[in-house]
Amino acid sequence: MINTHNLFPSAVFAHEVKKFNKSKLAEYIYSEKRKDPEGLRNSNFGGWQSKAHYHLTNNPIVDAIGNSLTDLRILKPNVVLRMDGLWFNVNPPGSHNMMHQHPNCDLAAVMWIHAPKNSGNLVFENPHAFAHNKMNMYDNEVQKRAIQYTAYNFSPREGMILLFPSYLRHAVEVNQCQDDRVSISFNAHMEYKK
């Protein structure tokens, strides 16, 4: 048996939000969409995306995320996570998000508010795939044990936050259900406490 050492992995952290009030958060997002029906066109194709200033206002989304992030135990005690950009996504049937990254921050995140079955997986591209593009030639068990894939999918789950390094390229598959997929996204910096 060969020993496998996974060197330099990209850590993706999954965290369940406690006290998740889906209807309250969804209604707030839809009320903001009614105020600005055009939204922005960034990585979204066919969906709606808000401006990214919601981390600067008092709102139920910031309350839900902020309270939840204080429970995370991924940073040293003298390090804090500072949110820098928070926006909302509403993806109706047939819409998706193109492959993209989140520059100028340390971590990026998504939280699913409404995620029906077949509403589109979050797909991460392996940052080493270009240089090591023959990962699919490894034995299936080796691929699974060493997580040697060119891409990796996460199925959306309501109330779950995924935090990941901002350099990870990612996309959201086409929403193939008959309902909207509703999520929030934000960027964050890791900083030493002052």
Secondary structure, DSSP 8 states (H G I E B T S, - for coil): -------S----EEEE-SS--HHHHHHHHHHHHHH-SS---SSEESSEE--SBGGGS--HHHHHHHHHHTT---S-TTEEEEEEEEEEEEE-TT-EEEEE---SSSEEEEEEEE--TTS--EEEE-TTTTTSTTGGGS-HHHHHHHT--SEEEE---BTEEEEEETTS-EEE----SSS-EEEEEEEEEEEE--
